[in-house]
């Protein structure tokens, strides 16, 4: 609540979406690295 009051609801929402995008990108990177290692041996 304090952060939402300080930055505003729309800014907090934008930051949440950005962090979700970063988390998704990291997850995809890890999945692709795992698949690469599985199919092609050690990467």
C-alpha positions in Angstrom: 0.0 0.0 0.0 2.8 2.4 0.9 4.6 1.8 -2.4 1.3 2.1 -4.4 0.6 5.5 -2.7 4.2 6.7 -3.4 4.4 5.7 -7.0 0.8 5.5 -8.1 -1.3 2.5 -9.1 -0.5 2.7 -12.8 3.3 2.8 -12.1 3.1 -0.2 -9.8 1.1 -2.1 -12.4 3.7 -1.3 -15.1 6.5 -2.4 -12.8 4.6 -5.7 -12.0 4.2 -6.3 -15.8 7.9 -5.6 -16.4 9.0 -8.0 -13.7 6.7 -10.6 -15.0 8.2 -10.2 -18.5 11.7 -10.5 -17.0 10.8 -13.6 -15.1 9.3 -15.2 -18.2 12.4 -14.4 -20.2 14.6 -16.1 -17.6 12.3 -19.1 -17.5 12.4 -19.5 -21.2 16.2 -19.2 -21.2 16.5 -21.9 -18.6 14.1 -24.2 -20.5 15.9 -23.7 -23.8 19.3 -24.4 -22.1 17.9 -27.6 -20.6 16.5 -28.8 -23.9 19.7 -28.0 -25.7 21.7 -29.9 -23.1 19.2 -32.8 -23.3 19.4 -33.1 -27.1 23.0 -32.1 -27.8 24.9 -33.2 -24.7 26.7 -30.8 -22.5 26.3 -27.2 -23.6 
